[in-house]
Amino acid sequence: MRKEPGPGARTPAETPGFWERAERILGRVIKAVSIAAGLSIVAMMLQVTADVALRYLTGTGLPGTLTIVSYYYMVIVAFVPLAFAELQRAHIQMELVTDLLPRRLSRQIGGWGLLFTGLVTGALTVRGFEEALNQMRIGASQVQGTTSIDTWPAHFALPLGAGLMTLLVALRFLQFLAGC
């Protein structure tokens, strides 16, 4: 038998530290995938360097380098860290007008802007995920020289980055609504 909360009972969102804990947990996930994106930059540099060196020394580079750089590394570097930039509040903001407005109105514009951002990144997540599933279903690949390289896994980088961004701005929008 489920017990109804008594008078004065708090919802989880009203519990002290709830918002900070939620953002800290999401922040850890975002930082982990951003580290993976950073490692892909290192891997890209090493692979391109090895490709150029081998091409110079032997006349033949590493097979698939162009495809792997274009379809994997670049996509991961571009989309996976989106949420990390938001976590650091490092996205570009136009403050020319809002700095002239009263603080309360400026806060309202910023808060409702989070909703708009969440809707856009949410749509990007859903559409990107649908496309990634489609690419996986058809087994998308690229042929470079005599090598065929599966490219469908790279399509999941966009919904991963946009999805984490959506979760973060949704959390911040809920904080805004709660008056935090």
RAMOGI-V626148 format. One record per backbone hydrogen bond with DSSP energy under -0.5 kcal/mol. NH is the residue of the N-H (numbers start at 1). CO is the residue of the C=O. E is the energy in kcal/mol with one decimal. If there is no record, write none. Layout:
nh: [NH & NH]
co: [CO & CO]
e: [E & E]
//
This chain:
nh: [9 & 14 & 15 & 15 & 18 & 21 & 22 & 23 & 24 & 25 & 26 & 27 & 28 & 29 & 30 & 31 & 32 & 33 & 34 & 35 & 36 & 37 & 38 & 39 & 40 & 41 & 42 & 43 & 44 & 45 & 46 & 47 & 48 & 49 & 50 & 51 & 52 & 53 & 54 & 55 & 56 & 57 & 58 & 59 & 59 & 60 & 65 & 68 & 69 & 70 & 71 & 72 & 73 & 74 & 76 & 77 & 78 & 79 & 80 & 81 & 82 & 83 & 85 & 86 & 87 & 88 & 89 & 90 & 95 & 99 & 100 & 101 & 101 & 106 & 107 & 108 & 109 & 110 & 111 & 112 & 113 & 114 & 115 & 116 & 117 & 118 & 119 & 120 & 121 & 122 & 123 & 124 & 125 & 126 & 127 & 128 & 129 & 130 & 131 & 132 & 133 & 134 & 135 & 136 & 137 & 138 & 139 & 139 & 140 & 142 & 144 & 144 & 145 & 147 & 149 & 149 & 151 & 152 & 154 & 155 & 155 & 156 & 157 & 159 & 160 & 161 & 162 & 163 & 164 & 165 & 166 & 167 & 168 & 169 & 170 & 171 & 172 & 173 & 174 & 175 & 176 & 177 & 178 & 179 & 179 & 180]
co: [6 & 11 & 11 & 12 & 15 & 17 & 18 & 19 & 20 & 21 & 22 & 23 & 24 & 25 & 26 & 27 & 28 & 29 & 30 & 31 & 32 & 33 & 34 & 35 & 36 & 37 & 38 & 39 & 40 & 41 & 42 & 43 & 44 & 45 & 46 & 47 & 48 & 49 & 50 & 51 & 52 & 53 & 54 & 54 & 55 & 54 & 62 & 64 & 65 & 66 & 67 & 68 & 68 & 69 & 72 & 73 & 74 & 75 & 76 & 76 & 79 & 80 & 81 & 82 & 83 & 84 & 86 & 85 & 93 & 95 & 97 & 97 & 98 & 102 & 103 & 104 & 105 & 106 & 107 & 108 & 109 & 110 & 111 & 112 & 113 & 114 & 115 & 116 & 117 & 118 & 119 & 120 & 121 & 122 & 123 & 124 & 125 & 126 & 127 & 128 & 129 & 130 & 131 & 132 & 133 & 134 & 135 & 136 & 135 & 149 & 142 & 147 & 143 & 144 & 142 & 147 & 140 & 140 & 151 & 151 & 152 & 153 & 154 & 155 & 156 & 157 & 158 & 159 & 160 & 161 & 162 & 163 & 164 & 165 & 166 & 167 & 168 & 169 & 170 & 171 & 172 & 173 & 174 & 175 & 176 & 175]
e: [-1.9 & -1.4 & -0.7 & -1.0 & -2.2 & -2.8 & -2.7 & -2.5 & -2.3 & -2.5 & -2.4 & -2.5 & -1.8 & -1.7 & -2.6 & -2.7 & -2.2 & -2.3 & -2.0 & -2.2 & -1.8 & -1.8 & -2.4 & -2.6 & -1.6 & -1.2 & -1.6 & -2.7 & -2.4 & -2.5 & -2.6 & -2.7 & -2.8 & -2.5 & -2.6 & -2.6 & -2.7 & -2.8 & -2.9 & -2.4 & -2.3 & -2.8 & -3.2 & -0.8 & -1.0 & -0.8 & -1.5 & -2.8 & -2.8 & -2.4 & -3.1 & -1.8 & -1.7 & -2.5 & -2.8 & -2.8 & -2.0 & -2.3 & -1.7 & -0.5 & -1.4 & -0.6 & -2.0 & -1.6 & -2.9 & -2.0 & -1.3 & -3.5 & -0.9 & -2.1 & -1.5 & -0.6 & -0.6 & -2.6 & -2.4 & -2.0 & -2.5 & -2.3 & -2.7 & -2.8 & -1.8 & -1.2 & -0.9 & -1.8 & -2.7 & -2.8 & -2.3 & -2.3 & -3.0 & -2.2 & -2.3 & -2.3 & -2.2 & -2.6 & -2.7 & -2.4 & -2.6 & -2.4 & -2.3 & -2.4 & -2.6 & -2.1 & -2.8 & -2.2 & -2.6 & -2.2 & -0.7 & -0.6 & -2.5 & -2.6 & -0.6 & -3.1 & -0.5 & -2.1 & -3.2 & -0.5 & -2.2 & -1.6 & -0.9 & -0.6 & -1.3 & -1.7 & -1.6 & -0.7 & -1.6 & -2.6 & -2.9 & -2.0 & -2.3 & -2.0 & -2.5 & -2.4 & -2.3 & -2.7 & -2.3 & -2.3 & -2.4 & -2.3 & -2.5 & -2.1 & -2.2 & -2.6 & -2.1 & -0.5 & -1.2 & -2.8]
//
